[in-house]
Amino acid sequence: MGRRAAAGIGSPGRALAWTARRCLALTSPFSFLLVFAGLMLASPCRADDPVKGEATFQASGGYARLTLKLDEDVESEVTTAGSVIVIRFKRPVDIPVD
């Protein structure tokens, strides 16, 4: 049964490979146009672009509040050690600190 199931695969596979080679041959002006258009319209993936944000700090009555506002949700991990707060973001962020 396995031989009969696999017997019909070779012919369509070869036909598909032949068609792909024929269409993607760089000697054809049409294929050159398609490749050129694809390169011109393609935009690079920028997963590491930093997420923009802003930080504000308020202190009163012996307490402090640090507020971080980001343009997108970014996963983070917060740890404390005494009066030190460490915030680790899963993606790069761009928060100007003045």
N, C-alpha and C positions, 0 to 999 in steps of 0.2 A: 504494500500500500504506500509506503514511503517513497518508493521509486516512481510510482505513478504520480504522486503529488509533486515531486520535485522535477518531473520530466517537462512540465509546461513552463517552468521558470526560466530556463536558459534562453529560449527564443525571445521573449519580451525583454529580458535583461540585456541581451545583445543588441536588440533593436533600440533600446533606450540609450545605451552607450554610444551606438553609432550616431544617433540623432544628436546627442550632446556634443560629440566630437565635431560633427558637421556644423552645428550652430555656433559653437564657441571657437571655431577656427579663426585666428586673428587675420587671416588673409581676406576675409569677407568684409566689405565696407560696412555692412549692417551690424555685424558683431562688434566692430571697432566703435561704431556709434553708440551701441548699447553699453559697452564697457566705459567709454568716455562719459556718457550721461550718468552712469552709476557712480563714478568717481566724483563728478561735480556735485551731485545731489546728496551724496552721503555726508553725514555729519558724525564726527567722532563721538564715541560714548564717553561721557565724562562722569563716571561714578565717584571719582575722588575730588570733584569740585567742592570746595567748602560751602557749607550752609551758612548763609548770612544771618546775623543776629545782633542783639544789643544787650548790654548789661546795665543794671541800675543798682545802686547800693544806698540803703537808708539805715541810719543808726539813731536810736532814741531810747531813753530810759534803761540803758544797760543792755539793750537787745539790738541785734542787727538783722537786716533783711537784704539778701542778695537775690535779685530777680534776673533771670536769663530768658529772653524772648527770641525764639528762632523762627525763621520763615517756614521751616518744615519740621515735622516730628523726627527726632533723632533719638535712637535708643541710647541710654546712658546708665552708668553705674556710679553710685555715690558712696564714698566711704569717709569716715571721720576718725580722727585720732586726736583726742583732746579738743583743742580749739582750731584744728586744721581740717579743712574740708577738701577732699579730692574728688573731682568729677571727671569721669572718663566717658568720652563719647565714642560710639561705634563708627561714626563717620567724621571726617574733618569739619570743623566749624570755624567761622570767621567772626569773632566778637572783638570789636575795638575796645581797648581798655585805656581810659584817659586818667 
